[in-house]
Amino acid sequence: MSRYRSFALYWLLLILGSTPAMAADPFASAGNSSNLLQADQQFLPVEQAYQLSVRLDGGKALLEWNIAPGYYLYKDNFAVQARGMDGVVIPTRIHAGKGREIYDDYYGKNLEVFYDSTLVSVDFLQPPPPAITLSVTSQGCADAGLCYPPHTQYFTADLAAGAVAPTAAPSPAAGTASSVSAGSVTASAPGLLTLLGFAILGGLILNLMPCVFPVLSIKVMSLTTAHAHRHRVATHGLAYGAGVVLSFVAIAVLLLILRRAGEAVGWGFQLQSPGFVTALAYLFFLMALGFGGQLPLLINPGRLGGSAARGNGLGASFLTGVLATVVASPCSAPFMGTALGVALTLPPALTLVVFAALGFGMALPFLVLTALPGLLRRLPRPGPWMETFRQLLAFPLYATVLWLLWVLGRQTDIDRVLAAAFGLLLVALAAWLACRSRHAPGRVVAAALLVAGLGLPLAQPAGAPAERPWEPYSAARLEALRNAGAPVFVNLTADWCITCLANERMALSSELFRTTLKQRGIHYLKGDWTRYDPEITALLSAHGRSGVPLYLYFPPGEPARILPQLLTETIVLSALNAPPGVAPTTGGIR
């Protein structure tokens, strides 16, 4: 019984790890301890980030958003619909002012956006009735990396009295095709069957994704050694299918609970958490090491299906189905998005049915193979090719790790990606050392490396980045500040310069350095020479340098003071606080 209890516990942990309940909540408020989800980076709820007020003025509706610092709204994503109380749509035209043009990573192009606040006017193209309902849709993002889905708010407007009040979203009209209630399931059965068909088809296609295909392949390969136990193979197929289907149902239950609590979650929503993305990258990396044979002690892919050949271990087959669901969490497939998008708007019972159909579609290939002995006979015979094929399957998993690190970089910054990559390197070194060590000291070192590798991403500071104290360097900006008599500190650096990065961490990132800049009114210009910049090259040459780092302090009305290449906080503060006309004693290598 203890073995089956451990199976159940392992299954529960994997399910929780694959769902948004274990992910950071992008919408958690820093002061809201009642939120079900906790985020690596605290983001505001959408209606708090974008506070909308509506008023009537001269036959128009005026929509005014107050936008929280660090958030913006897309100009082209506003939509307004006006309806009379009889449901008739009143045509409208909206007018938005001039926004700020930025390059938007989410859409991959330049777009106009609004920061701080914006006012949008709505014209009614035909005389509206005395009372109308307005639905107002907008979409925005946070500078820190989160993009909200389009958000719609509803208002009732009494044009005669000039009063506007928020209201709940209107329920679908009774008897329409869009209503799905307990009494209308029979009437909408064709639509439900289509939805279930999409879910099954999406689940089938999931098996071809690089994150799922290796796990399924190893499970299928195990059947080639199970010809003597075909009467038990079908049972293992059912256990695997149960693991997949129940995992999808468990995910659906948690999604419904979170949505009932007001969380805007859906399939793949957990990937908006940098912490979850990092954990998933580690899981895929460990699996890839196991498939490649570098981690046989901790992850042996052969065990994913080997129990079927021995005729026992139904729990292992069940856990393989759970694992397949976990590794499918970052993937989506054609037809799947449509099915799940509609499913989450249905009554809970139907939502569970659609998720179960998705799981059934994903388990279907293995169920068919285990149920039809004729297909099993067509599988290749066991041989050395299986080991080669198993190692080959590690490369799609490595590719998935690279993709997850790219996602992490888009969400955070290059420092978090570098920390995760170094952590994975330490894990690989720990695996190599563990395989070669026959004595306790070597294994202790391997365990320490493994702990360090797993903990390295946790050492990165969480939360939104502090406001940067510098502005980009340009010759024109430096000249303008000098002409205005302002003191200027110039830091010429590059991402590939290790000394530069060390100096920034040790001397130019402290609170005391920031405070000194503010108190003395010193402007901080930073020139990034990661890619060639002729203006930075010219400044380097003017001070006899051919490369970075170069640190310059320009007191008002005085020539530049060159600081050492190796900085400490004391050296920098001594230079910034030196009296006019007195060169500080900084020492060091210039």
Buried (B, 14 or more C-beta within 10 A) or exposed (E): EEEEEEBEEBBEEBBEBBBBBBBBBBBBBEEEEEBBBBBBBBBBBBEEBBEBEBEBEEEBBBBBBEBBEBBBBBBEBBBBBBBBEEEEEBEBEBEBEEBEEBEBEEEEEEBBBBBEEBEBBBEBEEEBBEBBBBBBEBBBBBEBBBBBEEBEBBBBBEBEEEEBEEBEEEEEEEEEEEBBEEEBBEEBEEEBEEBBBBBBBBBBBBBEBBBBBBBBBBBBBBBBBBBEBEEBBBBBBBBBBBBBBBBBBBBBBBBBBBBEEEBBBBBBBBBBBBBBBBBBBBBBBBBBBBBBBBBBEEBBBBBBBBBBBEBEBBBBBBBBBBBBBBBBBBBBBEBBBBBBEBBBEBEBEBBBBBBBBBBBBBBBBBBEBBEEEEEBEEBEEBEEEBEEBBBEBBBBBBBBBEBBBEBBBBBBBEEBBBBBBBBBBBBBBBBBBBEEBEEEEEBEBBEEBBEBBBEBBEEBEBEBEEEEBBEEBBEEBBEEBBEEEEBBBBBBBBEEBEBBBEBBEBBBEBEEBBEBBEEEEBBBBBBBBEEEBEBBBEBBEEEEBEEBBBBBBBBEEEEBBBBBBBBBBEBBBBBBEBEEEEEBEBEEEB
